């Protein structure tokens, strides 16, 4: 089913970030909110980002041992 006006497209990249069509408001565990107005937002899935919860491509520097 194609995305409608109330849906967002989310892409999970293998060994990479989670890509969400923006703009988005990210609510963190402590209750704070991070807003990103870009058309595609990369959310860190590896927790290595210095800009967490946003991805800074730190996942490319080291290979995670699963």
URFEN-V747910 format. One record per backbone hydrogen bond with DSSP energy under -0.5 kcal/mol. CO is the residue of the C=O (numbers start at 1). NH is the residue of the N-H. E is the energy in kcal/mol with one decimal. If there is no record, write none. Layout:
<<CO & NH & E> <CO & NH & E>>
This chain:
<<4 & 7 & -1.3> <9 & 21 & -2.3> <11 & 13 & -0.7> <11 & 19 & -3.4> <13 & 16 & -1.9> <17 & 13 & -1.9> <17 & 19 & -0.6> <18 & 20 & -0.5> <18 & 43 & -3.3> <19 & 11 & -3.4> <20 & 41 & -3.2> <24 & 36 & -2.6> <25 & 27 & -0.6> <26 & 28 & -0.6> <26 & 34 & -2.7> <28 & 31 & -2.5> <32 & 28 & -2.9> <34 & 26 & -3.5> <36 & 23 & -0.6> <36 & 24 & -2.4> <39 & 22 & -1.8> <41 & 20 & -2.7> <41 & 43 & -0.7> <42 & 55 & -2.7> <43 & 18 & -2.7> <49 & 52 & -1.0> <51 & 54 & -2.3> <53 & 44 & -2.5> <57 & 60 & -1.7> <58 & 61 & -1.4> <58 & 62 & -0.8> <62 & 64 & -0.5> <64 & 66 & -0.8>>
